[in-house]
Each structure stands twice: as C-alpha cells, then as structure tokens.
C-alpha cells in the first residue's frame, strides 16, 4: 500500500482524450464508432467513412489557470484511415525563486503530445491498430522528450457485443528532466460494449490498469482506534473496493441523427475524490453532441470533486 495511487509515472495526461465526447463518457470511448473522427484518438479502429476528413478542436479548463487543448484531423492516406492529433496541458504561470527566496521571474509549465494512429490489419472481424506518440514536457528550464505507442485489438462480430483490448502508452523517455528515467503511464485495458437491438442506447464497460491489480493506498480515514490504548491501526480496503477501482462505464442515448446524449461513471475517481463527512458526485460525467451538416458540437461536464468540475467544449468541421 502507498499513500496515493498516482504519481508513479511521467506524462500521465497521455491516458485521456481532451475531446468532449470522450470526456462525457468517462474517458471510456474505446468501443463504439462515432460521427466524429476525434473519438478515434483513443482507438484508431473507430474511424469510419463518415468520420474521415474532419478537423476537431477542443478546449477544457480545470481551474487555477490549468488549460487543456486538443486538435485532431482524420483523413485517408493511400486508402488507409488515419487520425492525427496534438494535445497540450498548460499548468499556468508560476513565480520562480532562488535558494535565498529572491524572485527570478515567472515561468511556464506544460505538456505536449503529437499522435498518429491507423488500422494495420483486418481479418474476419478481428482488427489491429496502433498509435505512435511523441511527447514533450517543459517545466521552467527542465525539459523531457518521450516516445510511446498504443496497440489496439478489436473484435466486431455480426451480432453481439464488441470487444477491445488495448495496451496504452508503452514507451520510454528519450531525454529526462533531471537525469533519472521515469516510467511511462502504461495502461492495459479491456472494454466491451454493444447497442440495444430495439432501442437507441449503447453501453460500454471498461476494466483498466490490468497490469496493476492493487490500486489501493493507505487512506488516513480508514483507521481503527483502540478505546483503551489509543493505538491506531490502518484498515485494509475491501476486495470489492479494490476491484471496482478498475471499472468504469458509460451509457449513450441517440434518439435522432442530430442528438447524442452521454453519461459516464468512473469508480476509481469516485473513491479517490470522496469525503467521509460529505456526499459527493465525483466520478460522474455527462455531455451532449449536436450534429449538423457541416459541423458538430460536443459539450462535457466532469464532476471531479466538491471543489470543482471540468467543462470541455469541442467543435468538429468537415472538409
């Protein structure tokens, strides 16, 4: 057990898409094809003829000056569907000081990633895709470059659910911030989803972080105190609690060709953002998509904690 579940890798922002459609689904847009090419940023196998030749621009904010931006372009190259994207997170402006506390001016900090994904192979309902990522982080005078890749395997039968297995962010730093190589945010996941036969609903379940069976940590609120000696004992998280931390899911409602309503839930985010003395809605995300002839709009609202939420807006244009 550790005191927190994060902070054990570099460039953790690679594990999510900033596109509002993906955010509304709890960052679990791995299974279902969409009318917007940006859905394929996390899984290039989701590209279709209707989602090619689109430009997408997304913007989100976490407050305190943290800005998230993404741009993507879906196209064809020699008959092969491609999705290219650029993502950046700007952490704001900071005041620098030297060892004596004297001001050295202001500096910026941010991460940037360029990605390119495509389908490599298709046979009898089984498809294989890959995404290459070039990553940069710049914090004041410290800078690091890294390379990572995703590999996606998908099975789509004529009937029944669709299955996806993805290895995300396998790679290494090319240069380090301070001479020490840090691990990339590897995430091995399995997803399953389907559309109801006689209703305009789609569902998805995702089990992620399969390479880390134990996502628990020492919670200071989970202690028992001996009434006689006053000795405190750290309580272990239940097996169900640890299992649910791997699970997220989403539900989509598509009543017409113009409207797309989305709801997502992430158990791990809910557990990590909960407060023992106050009810919270952390873990929920919701959003909507509006489809027009030449452009599409998506909006997402992620309920992260009682302290705030993240709103994301995306615009997609056909060309």
C-alpha positions as a LaTeX table, in Angstrom:
\begin{tabular}{lrrr}
\hline
Residue & $x$ (\AA) & $y$ (\AA) & $z$ (\AA) \\
\hline
Unk1 & 0.00 & 0.00 & 0.00 \\
Unk2 & 1.02 & 3.60 & $-0.66$ \\
Unk3 & $-0.30$ & 6.98 & 0.42 \\
Unk4 & $-1.64$ & 7.70 & $-3.07$ \\
Unk5 & $-2.42$ & 5.81 & $-6.27$ \\
Unk6 & $-0.93$ & 8.33 & $-8.71$ \\
Unk7 & 2.43 & 9.94 & $-9.22$ \\
Unk8 & 4.25 & 6.75 & $-10.18$ \\
Unk9 & 4.79 & 7.70 & $-13.83$ \\
Unk10 & 5.57 & 10.68 & $-16.04$ \\
Unk11 & 3.23 & 12.26 & $-18.63$ \\
Unk12 & 0.06 & 10.83 & $-17.07$ \\
Unk13 & $-2.03$ & 13.15 & $-19.29$ \\
Unk14 & $-1.48$ & 10.65 & $-22.13$ \\
Unk15 & $-4.09$ & 8.37 & $-20.60$ \\
Unk16 & $-7.03$ & 10.55 & $-21.61$ \\
Unk17 & $-8.51$ & 12.37 & $-24.58$ \\
Unk18 & $-9.45$ & 16.02 & $-24.25$ \\
Unk19 & $-12.26$ & 15.64 & $-26.81$ \\
Unk20 & $-15.59$ & 16.42 & $-25.09$ \\
Unk21 & $-17.28$ & 13.31 & $-26.45$ \\
Unk22 & $-14.69$ & 11.08 & $-24.77$ \\
Unk23 & $-14.79$ & 13.14 & $-21.56$ \\
Unk24 & $-18.57$ & 12.80 & $-21.33$ \\
Unk25 & $-18.19$ & 9.02 & $-21.50$ \\
Unk26 & $-15.84$ & 8.94 & $-18.52$ \\
Unk27 & $-12.82$ & 8.75 & $-20.83$ \\
Unk28 & $-14.04$ & 5.30 & $-21.91$ \\
Unk29 & $-14.63$ & 5.88 & $-25.64$ \\
Unk30 & $-12.93$ & 2.71 & $-26.84$ \\
Unk31 & $-15.69$ & 0.58 & $-28.37$ \\
Unk32 & $-18.32$ & 2.48 & $-30.36$ \\
Unk33 & $-17.78$ & 4.29 & $-33.63$ \\
Unk34 & $-18.94$ & 7.89 & $-33.81$ \\
Unk35 & $-19.67$ & 10.50 & $-36.43$ \\
Unk36 & $-16.64$ & 12.49 & $-35.24$ \\
Unk37 & $-13.10$ & 11.38 & $-36.02$ \\
Unk38 & $-11.89$ & 12.58 & $-32.61$ \\
Unk39 & $-13.47$ & 9.51 & $-30.99$ \\
Unk40 & $-10.64$ & 7.56 & $-32.66$ \\
Unk41 & $-7.86$ & 9.42 & $-30.79$ \\
Unk42 & $-8.01$ & 6.71 & $-28.11$ \\
Unk43 & $-8.68$ & 3.87 & $-30.56$ \\
Unk44 & $-7.90$ & 4.37 & $-34.28$ \\
Unk45 & $-10.09$ & 1.37 & $-35.13$ \\
Unk46 & $-13.15$ & 3.58 & $-34.52$ \\
Unk47 & $-12.57$ & 5.52 & $-37.76$ \\
Unk48 & $-15.29$ & 5.11 & $-40.38$ \\
Unk49 & $-16.02$ & 6.64 & $-43.78$ \\
Unk50 & $-18.42$ & 9.12 & $-42.16$ \\
Unk51 & $-15.84$ & 10.32 & $-39.61$ \\
Unk52 & $-12.99$ & 10.90 & $-42.09$ \\
Unk53 & $-11.90$ & 14.32 & $-43.33$ \\
Unk54 & $-12.78$ & 16.20 & $-40.18$ \\
Unk55 & $-10.96$ & 18.79 & $-38.09$ \\
Unk56 & $-11.64$ & 18.85 & $-34.34$ \\
Unk57 & $-10.74$ & 21.50 & $-31.78$ \\
Unk58 & $-11.34$ & 21.01 & $-28.05$ \\
Unk59 & $-10.78$ & 23.21 & $-25.03$ \\
Unk60 & $-11.19$ & 22.49 & $-21.34$ \\
Unk61 & $-10.29$ & 24.04 & $-18.01$ \\
Unk62 & $-9.56$ & 22.60 & $-14.58$ \\
Unk63 & $-9.40$ & 25.95 & $-12.84$ \\
Unk64 & $-6.43$ & 27.71 & $-11.26$ \\
Unk65 & $-5.09$ & 28.51 & $-14.72$ \\
Unk66 & $-4.83$ & 24.90 & $-15.95$ \\
Unk67 & $-5.91$ & 24.76 & $-19.60$ \\
Unk68 & $-6.36$ & 21.68 & $-21.81$ \\
Unk69 & $-6.35$ & 21.93 & $-25.60$ \\
Unk70 & $-6.60$ & 19.36 & $-28.36$ \\
Unk71 & $-6.75$ & 19.41 & $-32.13$ \\
Unk72 & $-7.21$ & 16.38 & $-34.38$ \\
Unk73 & $-7.59$ & 15.60 & $-38.06$ \\
Unk74 & $-8.99$ & 12.41 & $-39.60$ \\
Unk75 & $-8.07$ & 11.60 & $-43.19$ \\
Unk76 & $-7.08$ & 8.86 & $-45.61$ \\
Unk77 & $-3.55$ & 8.15 & $-46.81$ \\
Unk78 & $-3.17$ & 5.68 & $-49.67$ \\
Unk79 & $-6.51$ & 4.14 & $-48.77$ \\
Unk80 & $-5.65$ & 3.78 & $-45.09$ \\
Unk81 & $-7.70$ & 5.69 & $-42.44$ \\
Unk82 & $-5.53$ & 7.92 & $-40.24$ \\
Unk83 & $-6.08$ & 10.06 & $-37.15$ \\
Unk84 & $-3.52$ & 12.72 & $-36.20$ \\
Unk85 & $-3.80$ & 14.81 & $-33.06$ \\
Unk86 & $-1.99$ & 17.29 & $-30.85$ \\
Unk87 & $-2.74$ & 17.62 & $-27.13$ \\
Unk88 & $-1.40$ & 20.10 & $-24.65$ \\
Unk89 & $-1.94$ & 20.85 & $-20.98$ \\
Unk90 & $-0.75$ & 24.24 & $-19.76$ \\
Unk91 & $-0.37$ & 24.36 & $-15.99$ \\
Unk92 & $-0.23$ & 28.14 & $-15.75$ \\
Unk93 & 2.28 & 30.78 & $-14.73$ \\
Unk94 & 4.50 & 30.31 & $-11.68$ \\
Unk95 & 6.75 & 32.63 & $-9.69$ \\
Unk96 & 10.34 & 31.41 & $-9.61$ \\
Unk97 & 12.73 & 31.98 & $-6.69$ \\
Unk98 & 16.33 & 31.06 & $-5.98$ \\
Unk99 & 17.64 & 29.26 & $-2.89$ \\
Unk100 & 17.54 & 32.50 & $-0.91$ \\
Unk101 & 13.92 & 33.22 & $-1.78$ \\
Unk102 & 14.69 & 36.04 & $-4.19$ \\
Unk103 & 12.44 & 36.28 & $-7.23$ \\
Unk104 & 13.86 & 35.03 & $-10.53$ \\
Unk105 & 10.80 & 35.97 & $-12.57$ \\
Unk106 & 7.90 & 33.97 & $-13.89$ \\
Unk107 & 7.94 & 30.71 & $-15.82$ \\
Unk108 & 5.51 & 28.40 & $-17.56$ \\
Unk109 & 4.93 & 24.66 & $-17.30$ \\
Unk110 & 3.19 & 22.41 & $-19.77$ \\
Unk111 & 2.99 & 19.06 & $-21.55$ \\
Unk112 & 2.55 & 18.43 & $-25.27$ \\
Unk113 & 1.92 & 15.29 & $-27.33$ \\
Unk114 & 1.68 & 14.59 & $-31.05$ \\
Unk115 & $-0.05$ & 11.35 & $-32.07$ \\
Unk116 & $-0.69$ & 9.44 & $-35.29$ \\
Unk117 & $-2.92$ & 6.36 & $-35.39$ \\
Unk118 & $-4.17$ & 3.95 & $-38.03$ \\
Unk119 & $-5.55$ & 0.47 & $-38.66$ \\
Unk120 & $-2.88$ & $-2.09$ & $-39.51$ \\
Unk121 & $-4.74$ & $-5.32$ & $-40.11$ \\
Unk122 & $-8.25$ & $-6.70$ & $-40.53$ \\
Unk123 & $-9.43$ & $-10.29$ & $-40.86$ \\
Unk124 & $-12.76$ & $-11.98$ & $-40.20$ \\
Unk125 & $-13.98$ & $-9.36$ & $-37.71$ \\
Unk126 & $-10.61$ & $-9.05$ & $-35.96$ \\
Unk127 & $-8.82$ & $-5.72$ & $-36.39$ \\
Unk128 & $-5.46$ & $-4.44$ & $-35.22$ \\
Unk129 & $-4.49$ & $-0.78$ & $-34.88$ \\
Unk130 & $-1.63$ & 1.28 & $-33.49$ \\
Unk131 & $-0.91$ & 4.85 & $-32.42$ \\
Unk132 & 2.53 & 6.47 & $-32.17$ \\
Unk133 & 3.10 & 9.36 & $-29.73$ \\
Unk134 & 5.87 & 11.93 & $-29.46$ \\
Unk135 & 5.72 & 13.65 & $-26.07$ \\
Unk136 & 7.35 & 16.74 & $-24.57$ \\
Unk137 & 7.24 & 18.25 & $-21.10$ \\
Unk138 & 8.70 & 21.67 & $-20.29$ \\
Unk139 & 8.79 & 22.98 & $-16.71$ \\
Unk140 & 10.83 & 26.17 & $-16.40$ \\
Unk141 & 14.34 & 25.16 & $-17.61$ \\
Unk142 & 13.66 & 21.42 & $-17.28$ \\
Unk143 & 12.59 & 19.52 & $-20.38$ \\
Unk144 & 11.96 & 15.92 & $-21.35$ \\
Unk145 & 11.10 & 14.13 & $-24.59$ \\
Unk146 & 9.49 & 10.69 & $-24.78$ \\
Unk147 & 8.08 & 8.21 & $-27.26$ \\
Unk148 & 5.10 & 5.95 & $-26.62$ \\
Unk149 & 2.70 & 3.80 & $-28.57$ \\
Unk150 & $-0.73$ & 2.23 & $-28.25$ \\
Unk151 & $-1.72$ & $-1.15$ & $-29.69$ \\
Unk152 & $-5.44$ & $-1.89$ & $-30.08$ \\
Unk153 & $-7.05$ & $-5.25$ & $-30.86$ \\
Unk154 & $-10.77$ & $-5.26$ & $-31.61$ \\
Unk155 & $-13.33$ & $-7.95$ & $-32.40$ \\
Unk156 & $-16.58$ & $-6.90$ & $-34.01$ \\
Unk157 & $-18.94$ & $-9.73$ & $-34.89$ \\
Unk158 & $-22.07$ & $-9.56$ & $-36.99$ \\
Unk159 & $-24.14$ & $-9.75$ & $-33.80$ \\
Unk160 & $-23.45$ & $-9.41$ & $-30.11$ \\
Unk161 & $-21.07$ & $-7.16$ & $-28.17$ \\
Unk162 & $-17.84$ & $-5.66$ & $-29.45$ \\
Unk163 & $-14.61$ & $-6.41$ & $-27.59$ \\
Unk164 & $-11.47$ & $-4.26$ & $-27.36$ \\
Unk165 & $-8.08$ & $-4.94$ & $-25.81$ \\
Unk166 & $-5.61$ & $-2.03$ & $-25.70$ \\
Unk167 & $-2.06$ & $-1.58$ & $-24.44$ \\
Unk168 & $-1.67$ & 2.17 & $-23.94$ \\
Unk169 & 1.45 & 4.31 & $-23.57$ \\
Unk170 & 4.11 & 1.64 & $-23.86$ \\
Unk171 & 7.35 & 3.54 & $-24.34$ \\
Unk172 & 10.25 & 5.36 & $-22.76$ \\
Unk173 & 11.71 & 8.77 & $-22.14$ \\
Unk174 & 14.22 & 9.85 & $-24.77$ \\
Unk175 & 15.60 & 12.60 & $-22.55$ \\
Unk176 & 14.93 & 13.11 & $-18.83$ \\
Unk177 & 14.08 & 16.09 & $-16.65$ \\
Unk178 & 16.92 & 15.58 & $-14.19$ \\
Unk179 & 18.97 & 12.57 & $-15.23$ \\
Unk180 & 16.58 & 9.89 & $-13.92$ \\
Unk181 & 14.42 & 7.88 & $-16.29$ \\
Unk182 & 10.80 & 7.61 & $-15.15$ \\
Unk183 & 8.22 & 5.06 & $-16.34$ \\
Unk184 & 5.55 & 5.99 & $-18.86$ \\
Unk185 & 1.86 & 5.75 & $-17.78$ \\
Unk186 & 1.26 & 2.21 & $-19.05$ \\
Unk187 & $-2.38$ & 1.18 & $-19.07$ \\
Unk188 & $-3.58$ & $-2.24$ & $-20.20$ \\
Unk189 & $-7.35$ & $-2.36$ & $-20.54$ \\
Unk190 & $-10.25$ & $-4.46$ & $-21.77$ \\
Unk191 & $-13.54$ & $-2.96$ & $-22.96$ \\
Unk192 & $-16.85$ & $-4.43$ & $-24.05$ \\
Unk193 & $-19.90$ & $-2.67$ & $-25.43$ \\
Unk194 & $-22.99$ & $-3.07$ & $-27.56$ \\
Unk195 & $-26.08$ & $-1.31$ & $-28.89$ \\
Unk196 & $-29.51$ & $-2.42$ & $-27.77$ \\
Unk197 & $-31.37$ & $-4.13$ & $-30.61$ \\
Unk198 & $-34.67$ & $-2.27$ & $-30.33$ \\
Unk199 & $-33.75$ & 0.95 & $-28.53$ \\
Unk200 & $-31.37$ & 3.87 & $-29.28$ \\
Unk201 & $-29.00$ & 3.07 & $-26.42$ \\
Unk202 & $-25.35$ & 1.98 & $-26.37$ \\
Unk203 & $-23.44$ & 0.75 & $-23.32$ \\
Unk204 & $-19.77$ & 0.22 & $-22.52$ \\
Unk205 & $-17.80$ & $-1.27$ & $-19.63$ \\
Unk206 & $-14.04$ & $-0.82$ & $-19.27$ \\
Unk207 & $-11.64$ & $-2.64$ & $-16.95$ \\
Unk208 & $-8.35$ & $-0.74$ & $-16.96$ \\
Unk209 & $-4.96$ & $-0.85$ & $-15.24$ \\
Unk210 & $-4.85$ & $-4.63$ & $-15.60$ \\
Unk211 & $-1.08$ & $-4.54$ & $-15.06$ \\
Unk212 & $-1.69$ & $-3.08$ & $-11.55$ \\
Unk213 & $-4.06$ & $-5.43$ & $-9.69$ \\
Unk214 & $-3.84$ & $-3.36$ & $-6.49$ \\
Unk215 & $-4.87$ & 0.27 & $-7.00$ \\
Unk216 & $-5.37$ & 0.87 & $-3.28$ \\
Unk217 & $-3.46$ & 3.11 & $-0.89$ \\
Unk218 & $-3.29$ & 3.88 & 2.82 \\
Unk219 & $-6.37$ & 6.01 & 3.50 \\
Unk220 & $-5.96$ & 8.10 & 6.70 \\
Unk221 & $-9.74$ & 7.98 & 7.16 \\
Unk222 & $-9.72$ & 4.17 & 7.26 \\
Unk223 & $-8.23$ & 3.60 & 10.71 \\
Unk224 & $-9.47$ & 1.98 & 13.90 \\
Unk225 & $-8.58$ & 3.35 & 17.32 \\
Unk226 & $-8.24$ & 1.08 & 20.33 \\
Unk227 & $-10.51$ & 2.61 & 23.04 \\
Unk228 & $-8.12$ & 1.54 & 25.81 \\
Unk229 & $-4.63$ & 2.17 & 24.48 \\
Unk230 & $-5.45$ & 4.71 & 21.77 \\
Unk231 & $-3.39$ & 2.72 & 19.28 \\
Unk232 & $-4.42$ & 3.29 & 15.67 \\
Unk233 & $-4.50$ & 0.50 & 13.11 \\
Unk234 & $-4.69$ & 1.03 & 9.36 \\
Unk235 & $-7.67$ & $-0.81$ & 7.87 \\
Unk236 & $-7.32$ & $-2.63$ & 4.57 \\
Unk237 & $-9.58$ & $-1.79$ & 1.65 \\
Unk238 & $-12.12$ & $-4.46$ & 0.82 \\
Unk239 & $-11.70$ & $-6.77$ & $-2.14$ \\
Unk240 & $-14.82$ & $-5.26$ & $-3.74$ \\
Unk241 & $-13.43$ & $-1.74$ & $-3.31$ \\
Unk242 & $-10.13$ & $-2.69$ & $-4.95$ \\
Unk243 & $-11.91$ & $-4.49$ & $-7.80$ \\
Unk244 & $-14.27$ & $-1.60$ & $-8.58$ \\
Unk245 & $-11.34$ & 0.82 & $-8.88$ \\
Unk246 & $-10.58$ & $-0.85$ & $-12.22$ \\
Unk247 & $-14.11$ & $-0.37$ & $-13.56$ \\
Unk248 & $-15.73$ & 2.45 & $-15.49$ \\
Unk249 & $-18.77$ & 2.51 & $-17.71$ \\
Unk250 & $-20.88$ & 4.67 & $-19.97$ \\
Unk251 & $-24.35$ & 4.88 & $-21.45$ \\
Unk252 & $-25.28$ & 6.67 & $-24.68$ \\
Unk253 & $-28.70$ & 7.76 & $-25.92$ \\
Unk254 & $-29.08$ & 8.55 & $-29.63$ \\
Unk255 & $-32.77$ & 9.43 & $-30.18$ \\
Unk256 & $-32.13$ & 11.10 & $-33.58$ \\
Unk257 & $-29.33$ & 11.56 & $-36.09$ \\
Unk258 & $-28.80$ & 15.07 & $-34.72$ \\
Unk259 & $-28.61$ & 14.44 & $-30.96$ \\
Unk260 & $-26.24$ & 12.36 & $-28.84$ \\
Unk261 & $-26.58$ & 12.25 & $-25.03$ \\
Unk262 & $-23.82$ & 10.66 & $-22.95$ \\
Unk263 & $-23.30$ & 9.60 & $-19.33$ \\
Unk264 & $-20.20$ & 8.07 & $-17.77$ \\
Unk265 & $-19.08$ & 6.86 & $-14.37$ \\
Unk266 & $-15.60$ & 6.08 & $-13.04$ \\
Unk267 & $-15.46$ & 4.17 & $-9.75$ \\
Unk268 & $-11.81$ & 4.96 & $-9.04$ \\
Unk269 & $-12.35$ & 8.69 & $-9.38$ \\
Unk270 & $-15.36$ & 8.47 & $-7.08$ \\
Unk271 & $-13.41$ & 6.60 & $-4.41$ \\
Unk272 & $-10.40$ & 8.91 & $-4.60$ \\
Unk273 & $-12.44$ & 12.13 & $-4.59$ \\
Unk274 & $-14.94$ & 11.14 & $-1.88$ \\
Unk275 & $-15.14$ & 12.80 & 1.53 \\
Unk276 & $-16.21$ & 10.79 & 4.60 \\
Unk277 & $-18.37$ & 13.58 & 6.02 \\
Unk278 & $-19.97$ & 14.83 & 2.81 \\
Unk279 & $-21.81$ & 13.32 & $-0.14$ \\
Unk280 & $-20.03$ & 13.96 & $-3.43$ \\
Unk281 & $-20.76$ & 13.24 & $-7.10$ \\
Unk282 & $-17.16$ & 12.67 & $-8.12$ \\
Unk283 & $-16.83$ & 10.07 & $-10.84$ \\
Unk284 & $-19.85$ & 11.14 & $-12.87$ \\
Unk285 & $-19.51$ & 12.74 & $-16.28$ \\
Unk286 & $-22.17$ & 13.79 & $-18.73$ \\
Unk287 & $-22.43$ & 15.56 & $-22.04$ \\
Unk288 & $-24.23$ & 16.07 & $-25.31$ \\
Unk289 & $-23.42$ & 16.16 & $-29.00$ \\
Unk290 & $-25.23$ & 18.10 & $-31.72$ \\
Unk291 & $-24.70$ & 17.05 & $-35.33$ \\
Unk292 & $-25.19$ & 19.45 & $-38.22$ \\
Unk293 & $-24.42$ & 19.06 & $-41.91$ \\
Unk294 & $-21.02$ & 20.75 & $-41.91$ \\
Unk295 & $-20.03$ & 20.82 & $-38.24$ \\
Unk296 & $-20.60$ & 19.05 & $-34.93$ \\
Unk297 & $-20.61$ & 20.38 & $-31.35$ \\
Unk298 & $-19.88$ & 18.42 & $-28.17$ \\
Unk299 & $-20.01$ & 19.54 & $-24.55$ \\
Unk300 & $-18.92$ & 17.60 & $-21.46$ \\
Unk301 & $-19.07$ & 18.19 & $-17.73$ \\
Unk302 & $-16.89$ & 16.05 & $-15.46$ \\
Unk303 & $-17.79$ & 16.08 & $-11.76$ \\
Unk304 & $-14.38$ & 15.63 & $-10.19$ \\
Unk305 & $-14.87$ & 16.63 & $-6.53$ \\
Unk306 & $-16.73$ & 19.05 & $-4.27$ \\
Unk307 & $-14.00$ & 21.57 & $-5.11$ \\
Unk308 & $-14.78$ & 21.78 & $-8.80$ \\
Unk309 & $-15.56$ & 20.24 & $-12.13$ \\
Unk310 & $-14.14$ & 20.25 & $-15.62$ \\
Unk311 & $-16.05$ & 21.61 & $-18.62$ \\
Unk312 & $-14.96$ & 20.77 & $-22.15$ \\
Unk313 & $-16.22$ & 22.13 & $-25.48$ \\
Unk314 & $-15.38$ & 20.61 & $-28.86$ \\
Unk315 & $-16.05$ & 21.78 & $-32.41$ \\
Unk316 & $-15.64$ & 19.46 & $-35.40$ \\
Unk317 & $-15.63$ & 20.67 & $-39.01$ \\
Unk318 & $-15.90$ & 18.66 & $-42.22$ \\
Unk319 & $-13.57$ & 19.44 & $-45.10$ \\
\hline
\end{tabular}
